[in-house]
């Protein structure tokens, strides 16, 4: 039985990841600011009041996880705020950098002592953070923060390889969730989470640091 820690677990992709992981018999530690009724009904271990951008919050989480060994950490928590060149919000862009890029890296560093040989870390980034795939522009804060997250994860994949800890950089697809306004063009959270877990399951020393679409396609940087 493996133990997974998933951030941003109260709804959307994070909630669905929790569902699918416990359905296959593994353990879940779900972190969030405030647990939803759907999350509570899963019967998983919940760590509430977790703000991934707060050093004190992460330190408290680390203390509460004393004695836990993590087989997998999935950084799912993140925010999206629209920024165009004409609607340029400096504070919004910085906020997205802190939450989407810096906080997952800092949290990984804080929890590093909980990993063991062959542990895995999944960073949920976005195709919108692909420079080669950017054909529509705009969304400056989100795009820039996701590029930064992917670079941090790529560096970690090299730094942690000697400890045989492996890293996946993952695009969940265009998913019909609250973040995307429940777009009718999106895939379901079930399909997204299923693909994400397949990518993580297949992670090894030979493909660590790969930027994947949830469907298995390798994405351009």
VEXTORTI-708869 format. One line per field, with one value per atom (N, C-alpha, C): residue number from 1; atom name; x, y, z. Coordinates in steps of 0.001 Angstrom, whole numbers, plus 524288, in hexadecimal, padded with zeros to 5 digits. Example, Ala and Ser with C-alpha at 12.3 -4.5 7.8 and 13.67 -1.06 7.14 Angstrom:
2
i = (1;1;1;2;2;2)
at = (N;CA;C;N;CA;C)
east = (83386;8300C;83390;83232;83566;83264)
north = (7E9C6;7EE6C;7F31C;7F736;7FBDC;8001E)
up = (81E78;81E78;81E78;81BA8;81BE4;81EBE)
//
This chain:
221
i = (1;1;1;2;2;2;3;3;3;4;4;4;5;5;5;6;6;6;7;7;7;8;8;8;9;9;9;10;10;10;11;11;11;12;12;12;13;13;13;14;14;14;15;15;15;16;16;16;17;17;17;18;18;18;19;19;19;20;20;20;21;21;21;22;22;22;23;23;23;24;24;24;25;25;25;26;26;26;27;27;27;28;28;28;29;29;29;30;30;30;31;31;31;32;32;32;33;33;33;34;34;34;35;35;35;36;36;36;37;37;37;38;38;38;39;39;39;40;40;40;41;41;41;42;42;42;43;43;43;44;44;44;45;45;45;46;46;46;47;47;47;48;48;48;49;49;49;50;50;50;51;51;51;52;52;52;53;53;53;54;54;54;55;55;55;56;56;56;57;57;57;58;58;58;59;59;59;60;60;60;61;61;61;62;62;62;63;63;63;64;64;64;65;65;65;66;66;66;67;67;67;68;68;68;69;69;69;70;70;70;71;71;71;72;72;72;73;73;73;74;74;74;75;75;75;76;76;76;77;77;77;78;78;78;79;79;79;80;80;80;81;81;81;82;82;82;83;83;83;84;84;84;85;85;85;86;86;86;87;87;87;88;88;88;89;89;89;90;90;90;91;91;91;92;92;92;93;93;93;94;94;94;95;95;95;96;96;96;97;97;97;98;98;98;99;99;99;100;100;100;101;101;101;102;102;102;103;103;103;104;104;104;105;105;105;106;106;106;107;107;107;108;108;108;109;109;109;110;110;110;111;111;111;112;112;112;113;113;113;114;114;114;115;115;115;116;116;116;117;117;117;118;118;118;119;119;119;120;120;120;121;121;121;122;122;122;123;123;123;124;124;124;125;125;125;126;126;126;127;127;127;128;128;128;129;129;129;130;130;130;131;131;131;132;132;132;133;133;133;134;134;134;135;135;135;136;136;136;137;137;137;138;138;138;139;139;139;140;140;140;141;141;141;142;142;142;143;143;143;144;144;144;145;145;145;146;146;146;147;147;147;148;148;148;149;149;149;150;150;150;151;151;151;152;152;152;153;153;153;154;154;154;155;155;155;156;156;156;157;157;157;158;158;158;159;159;159;160;160;160;161;161;161;162;162;162;163;163;163;164;164;164;165;165;165;166;166;166;167;167;167;168;168;168;169;169;169;170;170;170;171;171;171;172;172;172;173;173;173;174;174;174;175;175;175;176;176;176;177;177;177;178;178;178;179;179;179;180;180;180;181;181;181;182;182;182;183;183;183;184;184;184;185;185;185;186;186;186;187;187;187;188;188;188;189;189;189;190;190;190;191;191;191;192;192;192;193;193;193;194;194;194;195;195;195;196;196;196;197;197;197;198;198;198;199;199;199;200;200;200;201;201;201;202;202;202;203;203;203;204;204;204;205;205;205;206;206;206;207;207;207;208;208;208;209;209;209;210;210;210;211;211;211;212;212;212;213;213;213;214;214;214;215;215;215;216;216;216;217;217;217;218;218;218;219;219;219;220;220;220;221;221;221)
at = (N;CA;C;N;CA;C;N;CA;C;N;CA;C;N;CA;C;N;CA;C;N;CA;C;N;CA;C;N;CA;C;N;CA;C;N;CA;C;N;CA;C;N;CA;C;N;CA;C;N;CA;C;N;CA;C;N;CA;C;N;CA;C;N;CA;C;N;CA;C;N;CA;C;N;CA;C;N;CA;C;N;CA;C;N;CA;C;N;CA;C;N;CA;C;N;CA;C;N;CA;C;N;CA;C;N;CA;C;N;CA;C;N;CA;C;N;CA;C;N;CA;C;N;CA;C;N;CA;C;N;CA;C;N;CA;C;N;CA;C;N;CA;C;N;CA;C;N;CA;C;N;CA;C;N;CA;C;N;CA;C;N;CA;C;N;CA;C;N;CA;C;N;CA;C;N;CA;C;N;CA;C;N;CA;C;N;CA;C;N;CA;C;N;CA;C;N;CA;C;N;CA;C;N;CA;C;N;CA;C;N;CA;C;N;CA;C;N;CA;C;N;CA;C;N;CA;C;N;CA;C;N;CA;C;N;CA;C;N;CA;C;N;CA;C;N;CA;C;N;CA;C;N;CA;C;N;CA;C;N;CA;C;N;CA;C;N;CA;C;N;CA;C;N;CA;C;N;CA;C;N;CA;C;N;CA;C;N;CA;C;N;CA;C;N;CA;C;N;CA;C;N;CA;C;N;CA;C;N;CA;C;N;CA;C;N;CA;C;N;CA;C;N;CA;C;N;CA;C;N;CA;C;N;CA;C;N;CA;C;N;CA;C;N;CA;C;N;CA;C;N;CA;C;N;CA;C;N;CA;C;N;CA;C;N;CA;C;N;CA;C;N;CA;C;N;CA;C;N;CA;C;N;CA;C;N;CA;C;N;CA;C;N;CA;C;N;CA;C;N;CA;C;N;CA;C;N;CA;C;N;CA;C;N;CA;C;N;CA;C;N;CA;C;N;CA;C;N;CA;C;N;CA;C;N;CA;C;N;CA;C;N;CA;C;N;CA;C;N;CA;C;N;CA;C;N;CA;C;N;CA;C;N;CA;C;N;CA;C;N;CA;C;N;CA;C;N;CA;C;N;CA;C;N;CA;C;N;CA;C;N;CA;C;N;CA;C;N;CA;C;N;CA;C;N;CA;C;N;CA;C;N;CA;C;N;CA;C;N;CA;C;N;CA;C;N;CA;C;N;CA;C;N;CA;C;N;CA;C;N;CA;C;N;CA;C;N;CA;C;N;CA;C;N;CA;C;N;CA;C;N;CA;C;N;CA;C;N;CA;C;N;CA;C;N;CA;C;N;CA;C;N;CA;C;N;CA;C;N;CA;C;N;CA;C;N;CA;C;N;CA;C;N;CA;C;N;CA;C;N;CA;C;N;CA;C;N;CA;C;N;CA;C;N;CA;C;N;CA;C;N;CA;C;N;CA;C;N;CA;C;N;CA;C;N;CA;C;N;CA;C;N;CA;C;N;CA;C;N;CA;C;N;CA;C;N;CA;C;N;CA;C;N;CA;C;N;CA;C;N;CA;C;N;CA;C;N;CA;C;N;CA;C;N;CA;C;N;CA;C;N;CA;C;N;CA;C;N;CA;C;N;CA;C;N;CA;C;N;CA;C;N;CA;C;N;CA;C;N;CA;C;N;CA;C;N;CA;C;N;CA;C;N;CA;C;N;CA;C;N;CA;C;N;CA;C;N;CA;C;N;CA;C;N;CA;C;N;CA;C;N;CA;C)
east = (80347;80000;8036C;8024E;80551;8026C;80563;80329;8040A;7FFC6;7FFE0;7FE52;800FD;7FF59;7FDD7;7F924;7F724;7F588;7F793;7F60D;7F152;7EE5A;7E9CA;7E5B9;7E46D;7E152;7DB78;7D9C5;7D44D;7D074;7D252;7CEC6;7D1D3;7CEFF;7D16B;7D508;7D96A;7DD26;7DF4E;7E072;7E29F;7DEFC;7D9FE;7D61B;7D5BB;7D5C0;7D55B;7DA32;7DEC2;7E383;7E2F6;7E0FB;7E022;7DC7E;7D832;7D46A;7D6EB;7D9BC;7DBDF;7E044;7E331;7E77B;7E55C;7E166;7DF58;7DC59;7DA11;7D73C;7DADC;7DFD3;7E375;7E664;7E4C0;7E6B8;7EB5B;7ECC9;7F11E;7EF20;7F2C1;7F15B;7F21B;7EEC7;7EF02;7EF40;7F2CC;7F2D1;7F152;7ECC0;7EAA0;7EB50;7EDF1;7EE9A;7EB41;7E976;7E62D;7E5AF;7E3A0;7E273;7DDBC;7D9A2;7D4D5;7D278;7D186;7CF97;7C9ED;7C8CC;7C371;7C0B8;7BB8D;7B89B;7B9F8;7BAFD;7BC78;7C192;7C54C;7CA4D;7C998;7C693;7C5B0;7C31E;7BFBF;7BCEC;7C067;7C520;7C89E;7CB1D;7CB57;7CDAD;7D39C;7D60E;7DBBD;7DDB8;7E2B9;7E513;7E543;7E30C;7E2C9;7E60F;7E946;7EC3A;7EA16;7E6FA;7E486;7E7EE;7E63A;7E8EE;7EE7B;7EF36;7F461;7F48B;7F7A4;7F8A1;7FE10;7FE72;80388;8074B;80549;808AE;80A86;808E8;80A63;80E84;81303;81730;8157F;812B9;810D8;80D0F;8099C;805CF;8087E;80C5C;80F2E;8125D;8149F;8177E;813D3;80F1D;80B3E;809B7;8092A;807F2;80C51;81117;81597;81597;81457;81432;80FD3;80B58;806EC;807D5;80B8B;80CBE;81167;812D9;8173F;81664;81A3A;819E9;8178E;81589;81331;81768;81706;81A4E;816D2;8186F;8154F;81764;813E2;8153F;8147B;810E5;80FDE;80D98;80F96;80D86;80BA4;806AD;80482;8031D;805E8;804EC;8008B;7FBCB;7F746;7F548;7F62C;7F421;7F669;7F324;7F4F3;7F08F;7F1E5;7EDF5;7EE94;7EA43;7EA59;7E7BF;7EA92;7E872;7E9EE;7E62B;7E722;7EA03;7EE1E;7F10D;7F22D;7F016;7F172;7F54B;7F757;7FAFF;7F83F;7F31D;7F016;7EDA3;7ED83;7EB67;7EFB9;7F3E3;7F8BA;7F8B2;7F89E;7F844;7FD38;800B8;805CE;80532;801BC;80105;7FEC1;7FB4A;7F90F;7FD36;800A7;804C7;80870;809E3;80D44;80A80;8057F;80286;80275;801C4;801BF;80723;80B44;81088;8114E;80FA7;81075;80D73;8086D;80525;8067B;80709;80790;80D14;81106;8166A;819C3;81A14;81D9A;81BAB;81698;81491;81533;8140F;814F9;81AB1;81E34;823CA;82541;8237A;824A9;82258;81D8D;81B08;81DF0;81FB8;822BE;827AC;82A47;82F09;82DCA;82974;82808;826A6;82443;82275;82658;82AD4;82E9A;83015;83037;831A5;82DA8;82901;824EE;82545;82875;828F8;82CB2;82C28;82F9C;8316A;8348A;8365A;831A6;8319B;82D85;82880;828A2;8242E;8238E;81ECF;81DA5;81B12;81C05;819B2;81739;81241;80F8C;80E47;80FF8;80EC9;80AA5;80609;801F0;802FD;8051B;8062A;801EB;8033B;7FF48;801D0;7FEE6;80094;80127;7FE66;7FEE9;80448;80741;80C9A;81083;80EA0;81219;81335;81823;81995;818A5;81A0E;81976;813D7;8104E;80AD7;80771;809DD;806D6;80547;80060;7FE68;7FA2F;7F8E2;7F4A1;7F62C;7FAC3;7FCA9;7F98F;7FA4F;7F796;7F865;7F510;7F579;7FB0C;7FD3B;802C6;80456;8018E;80305;802C6;7FE9B;7FDF5;80208;802A0;80674;80BF4;80D79;812C9;813AD;80FB9;8105D;810CE;80E0A;80E49;81361;81580;81ABF;81EAA;81E3E;821CB;82138;81C64;81B86;81E0A;81D5D;81F9E;8258F;827EC;82D9C;82F6A;82C98;82DFB;82D9D;82971;828B8;82CEE;82E71;83295;837BA;838F2;83DB1;83D7C;838FD;83861;83922;8375A;837EB;83DA4;840FF;8469F;848F7;8476A;849AA;84830;84387;841AA;842BF;844DB;845CF;849AB;84D95;8517E;84F29;84AB4;847FB;843A4;84349;83F5A;839CE;838FA;833D3;8328A;82DF7;82CCD;82878;828CA;8256D;82284;81D67;81A32;81826;81842;81641;8116E;80CCF;807F1;80406;80211;7FDAF;7F8BE;7F4D4;7F032;7EC4E;7ED68;7E99E;7E626;7E2F7;7DEF5;7DA75;7D9E7;7D642;7D19D;7CD0F;7C855;7C7F8;7CA25;7CA0B;7C895;7C838;7C6F4;7CB15;7D00C;7D442;7D386;7D15B;7D0A3;7CB0D;7C7FB;7C29B;7BF38;7C0C6;7BE03;7BD22;7C15E;7C11D;7BEE7;7BB99;7B951;7BD40;7C19C;7C5A3;7C98C;7C8FD;7CCD1;7CBA0;7CF8D;7CEDE;7CD09;7CB48;7C970;7CE06;7CCEF;7D0FB;7D283;7CED4;7CFF8;7D405;7D34A;7D6F7;7DC4D;7DC4A;7E137;7E446;7E1BC;7E466;7E662;7E342;7E4E2;7E9F6;7EA46;7EF01;7F39E;7F2B4;7F6ED;7F94F;7F600;7F7F3;7FAE9;7F935;7FC17;8018F;801F3;80713;80A9D;80865;80B74;80D00;8096F;80A9B;80F21;80F85;81399;818BC;818EF;81D93;8221B;826C2;82B6D;83040;834CF;839A2;83AC0;83878;83985;8360D;83185;82E0A;82CDF;82F9F;82EE2;82FFB;82CD8;82D82;82AC5;8277D;824A6;81FC4;81E87;819E5;815B1;811CB;80DCC;8086D;8057F;7FFCF;7FD92;7F916;7F6A7;7F59F;7F515;7F416;7F8FF;7FD84;80271;805D4;803C4;806D7;80B1F;80FD9;8140D;8138E;81357;81252;81758;8173D;81BE8;81C9D;82182;82292;8211F)
north = (7FB56;80000;804DD;80873;80D41;811CB;815B7;81A5D;81F10;821B3;82650;82B23;82F6B;83473;837DF;83A0D;83D25;8427E;84698;84BE0;84D9C;85151;85341;84F0A;84C23;8475E;8481E;84CD2;84D79;84D37;84DE0;84DC1;84C92;84C1F;84BAE;8470A;84808;843D8;84178;844BC;842BD;83EF4;84049;83CD2;837B6;83804;8334C;82FDD;8323C;82F2B;82C1D;82EB7;82C09;8275E;8282B;823FC;81F47;82047;81BEB;8191E;81BFE;81985;815EF;817B9;8144D;80FBD;81079;80C2C;807B3;808F5;804B9;802B3;80486;8023E;804EC;8097B;80C5E;8106E;812AA;81688;81C08;81FA2;82512;828A9;82C6A;830E5;83596;837C7;83BF8;8412C;844E0;84A03;84E04;851D9;855F5;85A51;85EB4;862E4;8617C;85F98;85E0D;85966;85540;85071;850FC;84F2E;84F03;84A33;84A33;8459E;840D7;841AE;83D52;83ADB;83E0F;83C03;83921;83B5A;838D7;83382;83314;82E28;829C7;82B1F;8270F;823D9;82601;82326;82316;826C9;82706;82A73;82A35;82DB4;83334;836F9;83C52;83FDE;84302;84718;84C4F;84ECF;853C2;85867;85D07;861F7;861F4;85F60;85F38;86330;8672D;86B2B;86A27;86855;866C5;86B57;8701E;874B7;876B6;8741C;875B3;87203;87411;870DA;86E6B;87170;86F60;86ADD;86B6B;86759;86251;862C0;85E1F;85BAE;85EE4;85CD0;859D2;85BD7;85918;853E1;853EE;84F07;84B19;84CE9;84971;846F2;849E4;847D0;843D1;844E3;84143;83C2E;83C43;8378E;83489;835AD;832F5;82D13;82A42;8248C;82283;82609;82475;823FA;81FFF;81F90;82038;823B9;824D0;821DF;81F01;81C8F;8205B;82406;827BD;82CC4;83125;83655;838B1;83A43;83CA5;8424C;845DA;84B72;84D0A;84D24;84E6E;853F8;8560F;85B34;85F6C;86311;86757;86B31;86FAE;873A8;87590;8777E;879F8;87F48;88357;88896;88AC5;88CE0;88EB4;893ED;89436;89915;899C0;89DDF;89F48;8A3D3;8A537;8A994;8AEB6;8AEE4;8B39E;8B37B;8AEDD;8AE2C;8ABCC;8AED1;8ACEC;8AE11;8A9ED;8AA68;8A823;8AB8D;8A9F7;8A649;8A7A4;8A472;89F1B;89EF0;899ED;89655;89880;89556;89335;8967B;894AD;89073;89143;88D6A;88820;88819;8832C;8809C;883C1;88192;87EE8;88184;87F66;87A4B;87A4E;875AF;8714B;8728D;86E7A;86C63;86F90;86DF0;86D76;8719C;87191;86DF3;86E10;86B03;8651C;862DF;85D37;85BAF;85EFF;85DE1;85E20;86233;862CF;85E64;85CC4;85888;85364;85266;84DA9;84D8F;851F3;85254;8512B;85349;85284;84CD5;84A29;844C4;840AA;84265;83EDB;83A4C;83B31;83713;832AF;8337B;82F76;82BC1;82D28;829D3;82556;82142;81CC9;81B54;81757;81586;8140C;81604;8151B;81840;81BF9;81F78;822B9;824BB;827B8;82CEA;830D0;835F8;837A3;838F3;83ACA;84090;843A0;84935;84A1F;84BF4;84D2A;852A6;852E6;857DA;858B5;85A9F;85B99;85C10;85A76;85B54;86131;86465;86A0B;86BF0;8688D;869C8;867D2;865F8;86456;868F9;86A6B;86EB7;86D23;86857;86681;865E4;8654F;8644E;86936;86D9F;87267;874E5;87426;8764F;87A6E;87B89;87F34;883D0;88398;88801;88909;88DB5;88FA9;88C03;88C8F;8897C;88998;88E47;88ECC;88C51;88D94;88B7F;88599;8835F;87DB4;87AFC;87CCB;87A5A;87AA0;87F33;87FEE;87CA1;87C50;8793D;8736F;87193;86C0D;86AA6;86E4A;86D71;86CDD;87051;8702D;86B1B;86955;86460;85FDA;85FB8;85B7B;85B7B;8601C;8606D;85E8C;8601D;85E4F;8585F;85635;85088;84DB5;84FEE;84D92;84D83;851CE;851EE;84DF0;84D84;849A2;8441A;84325;83DE0;83C63;8403A;83F28;83ED0;8426C;84293;83DD1;83BA9;83747;831F5;831FA;82D05;829A1;82C0D;8290A;8265D;82863;825EC;82249;821B7;81E68;8200B;82529;82785;829E9;828BC;82A11;82E2C;83151;835E2;835C6;836AF;83734;83CC5;83EF9;84434;84369;844D6;842CB;84702;846B7;849E5;846A4;84876;8453E;8451A;8480D;848A7;84D57;84EC3;852B6;84FEF;85109;84E0D;8517C;84F3F;85216;85279;856B8;857B5;85D66;85ED7;8644B;86805;86661;869BB;86B1D;86780;8686F;86A10;86B62;86CEA;86869;863A6;85EDE;85ECC;85FEC;86014;85B0B;85BAB;85723;85477;85724;854E3;8518C;8515F;84EAE;848F3;8461B;840AA;8407F;83C0E;83B7B;83B12;83C38;83B7A;835C2;83237;82C97;82B1A;82D06;82BC9;82E33;8330B;835B1;832E3;831D9;82F58;829F0;826FE;821CC;8220D;825C4;82657;8282D;82BCC;82DBB;82950;82602;821AA;81DAF;81CF0;81970;81B91;820AC;82301;82266;82335;822AC;81D03;81966;813D3;81222;81479;812E4;815CA;81929;81C63;81912;81A01;81735;81A8E;81851;81B5D;81CF1;81A30;81B58;81FAE;82093;824A3;828F9;828FB;82D27;83273;8364C;83B81;83C5A;838B4;8392B;83C87;83FA6;842FE;8403A;83E10;83AD6;83D70;83C7E;83D2D;83883;83938;834CC;8302B;83115;82CD1;829E7;82B78;828CE;82B84;82F8C;83282;83593;83588;838B9;83E24;8421B;84775;84A83;84E59;8519E;85584;856D5;85ABA;86030)
up = (80000;80000;80000;7FC82;7FC00;7FE93;80032;8029D;7FF17;7FDB3;7FA57;7FD80;7FCA5;7FEB2;7FA15;7FA45;7F5EF;7F7EB;7F597;7F717;7F3E0;7F604;7F33F;7F259;7F677;7F5EA;7F6B3;7F7C6;7F951;7F4CB;7EFE4;7EB6A;7E674;7E221;7DCFD;7DC60;7D9CC;7D8AB;7DDA5;7E185;7E666;7E919;7E94A;7EBAC;7E8AC;7E392;7E061;7E0EF;7E15B;7E257;7E775;7EB7B;7F077;7EFC7;7ECF8;7EC20;7E982;7E546;7E242;7E51D;7E83C;7EB21;7EF66;7F24A;7F668;7F41A;7EF83;7ED00;7EB80;7EA9E;7E956;7EE1A;7F2C0;7F795;7FA10;7F82C;7FA79;7FE58;80155;8054C;8032F;80500;8034C;80805;807B0;80B44;807F0;808FF;805CC;80899;80614;80874;8059A;80898;80668;80A6F;808A6;80C54;80FA7;80D14;80FCC;80CFB;80FC2;80D59;80BA8;806F6;804FE;80735;806E0;808AD;80562;8004B;7FCDF;7FEAA;80039;80216;8073D;80ABB;80FCD;80F2E;80B49;80A75;80865;8069B;80491;808ED;80D93;811E5;811DC;80F1B;80EF1;81370;8145A;81835;815EA;818B2;816CB;81A42;817CD;81A84;8189D;81BF7;81A8B;81C16;81A68;81B99;8196B;81507;81298;80E27;80EF2;80AF7;808DD;8040E;80204;80169;8018A;80115;8065E;80A98;80FE4;81215;81374;815AA;81AD6;81E0C;8230E;8223C;81E5E;81D3D;81B90;81837;81666;81AC7;81E2C;822AD;8264A;8270B;82A48;827D0;822A0;81FE9;820AA;82020;820C4;8262A;82A18;82F6A;83011;82DA5;82E32;82B3F;8279B;82491;826C0;82B81;82DF6;82DD4;82BE3;82B90;8268C;82338;81E43;81A13;816D1;81229;80D5E;809E1;80543;80086;7FE04;7F90C;7F488;7F542;7F10A;7F33B;7F14B;7F270;7ED56;7ED31;7E87B;7E9A5;7E718;7E7B7;7E3F6;7E5FD;7E2C9;7E3C0;7E865;7E9C7;7E637;7E4A1;7E156;7E069;7DE1D;7DCFC;7D764;7D53A;7D011;7D073;7CED3;7CE84;7C92C;7C669;7C11C;7C116;7BDF2;7BD29;7B764;7B510;7AFB4;7AFD0;7AB5C;7AB2D;7AC78;7AB81;7ACAF;7B218;7B464;7B9AC;7BD02;7BDB7;7C014;7C5E6;7C902;7CEAE;7D114;7D2B0;7D4C9;7D975;7DD0F;7E1C0;7E071;7DC9E;7DAF6;7D8BE;7D598;7D33C;7D76D;7DB19;7DF62;7E294;7E3AB;7E6B4;7E3F9;7DEE7;7DBFC;7DBFB;7DBBD;7DC25;7E16B;7E590;7EAD0;7EB84;7EA26;7EB0A;7E742;7E246;7DE42;7DD98;7DEB2;7DD98;7E27C;7E57F;7EA03;7EE5C;7EF6D;7F3D0;7F32A;7EE90;7EDFF;7EEB7;7ECCD;7ED7B;7F33B;7F5EB;7FB75;7FEB2;7FD56;80030;7FF65;7FAAE;7F997;7FCE7;7FD3A;8006B;80625;8081F;80D9A;80ED6;80B0B;80BEF;80A00;80837;805CB;80956;80E67;81211;81272;8103D;8105F;80BBE;807DF;80342;80455;80138;8019D;7FC25;7FBC5;7F6B0;7F34D;7EE92;7EAAD;7EBA7;7EF3E;7EFD0;7EAD8;7EA16;7E558;7E6C3;7E380;7E437;7DF15;7DF3C;7DA98;7DB18;7D758;7D738;7D309;7D49E;7D0D9;7CEB7;7CA1C;7C789;7C378;7BEE4;7BAE9;7B595;7B1B2;7AC4D;7AB31;7AE30;7AD9F;7AF51;7B1D8;7B33F;7AF42;7AACA;7A68D;7A304;7A278;79EFA;7994F;79803;792AC;790F8;794C0;79382;79408;79552;7963D;79110;78FA8;78ABE;78B93;79091;7919E;7950B;79776;79A8A;79F75;7A1B4;7A64F;7AB08;7AF0E;7B3E9;7B60B;7B66D;7B7A6;7BCD3;7C0FD;7C612;7C64D;7C434;7C467;7C109;7BC3B;7B8C3;7BB0D;7BCD2;7BEE1;7C3C6;7C72B;7CBF1;7CABE;7C6BE;7C569;7C29B;7BF8F;7BD63;7C1DD;7C5B8;7CA33;7CD41;7CDF1;7D0B9;7CDD0;7C8A8;7C596;7C5EA;7C5E5;7C659;7CBB7;7CFCE;7D50F;7D56E;7D33A;7D365;7D048;7CBDE;7C8B6;7CBB4;7CE53;7D17C;7D5DE;7D85F;7DC8B;7DA86;7D5BC;7D38C;7D309;7D22E;7D1E6;7D765;7DAD0;7E010;7E352;7E274;7E59E;7E32D;7DE6E;7DBC5;7DEBD;7E11A;7E3FF;7E8C6;7EAA1;7EEFE;7ED1A;7E7F6;7E572;7E6E9;7E6C8;7E753;7E207;7DFF1;7DA81;7DA1D;7D60A;7D575;7D041;7D075;7CBBF;7CB62;7C6AC;7C59A;7C236;7C433;7C209;7C092;7BBD2;7BA16;7BA97;7BD86;7BE7A;7BA01;7B5DB;7B1AE;7B2CD;7AF08;7AFEF;7B2A4;7B7A8;7BAE6;7BC66;7BC50;7BDC2;7C3AF;7C5CB;7CB6E;7CC5C;7D13D;7D289;7D06C;7D07A;7CE95;7C8D8;7C5C2;7C026;7BED6;7C2E6;7C1FE;7C027;7C18E;7BFEE;7BA01;7B73E;7B190;7AF47;7AB49;7A8AD;7A514;7A40A;7A0A7;7A3AB;7A8C9;7ABF9;7ACDA;7AEB7;7B03F;7B5E6;7B79B;7BCFA;7C0C4;7C5AF;7C9A9;7CA0E;7C90F;7C942;7C528;7C066;7BC39;7BD45;7BF1D;7C033;7C47B;7C8DA;7CD3E;7CBD6;7C8DA;7C731;7C40D;7C071;7BD52;7C087;7C415;7C767;7CAA4;7CCCF;7CFFC;7CCA7;7C7D4;7C456;7C345;7C281;7C183;7C650;7CAE9;7CFB0;7D096;7CF95;7D044;7CCC7;7C827;7C46E;7C536;7C917;7CA03;7CBF4;7C9CD;7CB6B;7CA61;7CB4D;7CACB;7C52E;7C179;7BBFB;7B9C8;7BC2C;7BA1B;7BE09;7C27B;7C649;7C3C3;7C525;7C2F0;7BDC7;7BC1D;7B731;7B7E5;7B3EA;7B3D7;7B0AD;7B373;7B102;7B0FB;7ACE1;7ACE8;7AFC9;7B23F;7B503;7B174;7AC55;7A8AB;7A709;7A92A;7A7FC;7A406;7A16B;79D97;7A063;79E33;7A051;79DF3;7A14A;79F99;79EC3;79B42;79A58;79ED1;79FCB;7A3C9;7A1D5)
//
